[in-house]
């Protein structure tokens, strides 16, 4: 599904660093939740207030703050001031047309990516911009609308399964990003299955509906590529940051994440070529169908040319035509025309034109 345009033009003329929401309000009210945890304790709070968030941010342990709905700019600004976020970061958090990127600041790391989610019931792709802030033992995620792909991570934290409760905030930051990339895998595989189904349709019976499906898949392919391809640069930069002391002991995790992105990119490139091939296949099928029609019409024309000639000759208004005086002249002409018709059919058949 193509992304809706943002309202970027409303910031025209404003200086850099002015926080202004450029998307469309997709929730009635903003929703804030947080998960605070240590290896032995865990607190989950939905519909949290700013004061509650600030209170747990001062405690020992890892705090994950998730914000759904970014239209309440004042709350975003207050939280940003508490976290010490730069004005340009605040502006980027509220600008919904950001290219995936990662930026390093003295006290935090800011990452922007496209979160895609496959909707199996609608056979559609839900997408939105996801911003992440990593600051010491705190991770903040900013979403434009409700719903995400992090349910499994929440469950692991709440049930204390895996190692997330024993790790620092950097590991949670990585897990969130890994979930985003894993969903890229899911969507890419589904995209490939749809292309294979469409290929079967094109071979069996191509029609206008098939072409519409193909065009829709090509648009979705462009949207997926726009989300995935910049992530190679993002993770590559994160690996360099890790070598300089950021992200703790995530070296091998980031390398694995980079490999996953390359795999997705390779699959997308293969499917892009396949979709181009399917378009060529459709055009060739259409051309072949047109050629078959023209071949039939041409054969009919060729057959009727001599018949029309005979009819034209004996249709002339001359009084002295020998054949006109024959008792069986009419039937003889019909017989000759039939033999010509039959002979041409046999000739076309032997030439395998029919």
Secondary structure, 3 states (H helix, E strand, C coil): CCCCCCCHHHHCCCCCCCCCCCCCCCCCCCEEEEEEECCCCEEEECCCCHHHHHHHHCCCCEEEEEEECCCCHHHHHHHHHHHCCCHHHHHHHHCCCCCCEEEECCCCEEEEEEEEEEECCCCEEEEEEEEEEEECCEEEEEECCCCCCCHHHHHHHHHCCCCHHHCCHHHHHHHHHHHHHHHHHHHHHHHHHHHHHHHHHHHHHCCHHHHHHHHHHHHHHHHHHHHHHHHHHHHHHHHHHHHCCCCCCCHHHHHHHHHHHHHHHHHHHHHHHHHHHHHHHHHHHHHHHHHHHHHHHHHHHHHHHHHHHHHHHCCCCCCCCHHHHCCCHHHHHHHHHHHHHHHHHHHHHHCCCC
